[in-house]
Amino acid sequence: MGRQVTADAGGVHDLGYHVVWCPKYRRPVLAGPVRDRLDVLLREKCAEHDWPIVALEIEPDHVHLFVKAHPKHSPSYIANQLKGFTSHALRAEFSHLRSRLPTLWSRSFFVATVGAVSAETVRRYIDTQNERPWRKGTSR
């Protein structure tokens, strides 16, 4: 992936964020239909805000997202928008998420900026999460 800058009236930018967050108590609840619905919801919310998703990997106990964003959107704003929207929707659709967890997501998240040089490396890392030798045979 080469550098793809975005130009608007205020300037030119190329900001990428690697965001990781987990369910409360790191419970492995992001599998099967919940995983599939979370994927749809994340793509929907990112499209709504015009945040292109470069890579997305949903593991049973955490989410990796590599997303591009406008400078007016802080990394914490992005994480909180995605976590709040998906928590509300998933807990409304899947009653077991309401009964097993006081809240769907933990309060914390990890975010790192991704420069143009390492963007491909981060995308490859996220895309190959399940190919790690210690992850072989792990179901999603």
Stockholm file with secondary structure:
# STOCKHOLM 1.0

chainA/1-140         MGRQVTADAGGVHDLGYHVVWCPKYRRPVLAGPVRDRLDVLLREKCAEHDWPIVALEIEPDHVHLFVKAHPKHSPSYIANQLKGFTSHALRAEFSHLRSRLPTLWSRSFFVATVGAVSAETVRRYIDTQNERPWRKGTSR
#=GR chainA/1-140 SS CCCCCEEETTEEECEEEEEEECBGGGCCCCCHHHHHHHHHHHHHHHHHHTCCEEEEEEETTEEEEEEEECTTSCHHHHHHHHHHHHHHHHHHHCHHHHHHCSSSBCSCCEEEEECTTTHHHHHHHHHTGGGSGGGTTCCC
#=GC SS_cons         CCCCCEEETTEEECEEEEEEECBGGGCCCCCHHHHHHHHHHHHHHHHHHTCCEEEEEEETTEEEEEEEECTTSCHHHHHHHHHHHHHHHHHHHCHHHHHHCSSSBCSCCEEEEECTTTHHHHHHHHHTGGGSGGGTTCCC
//
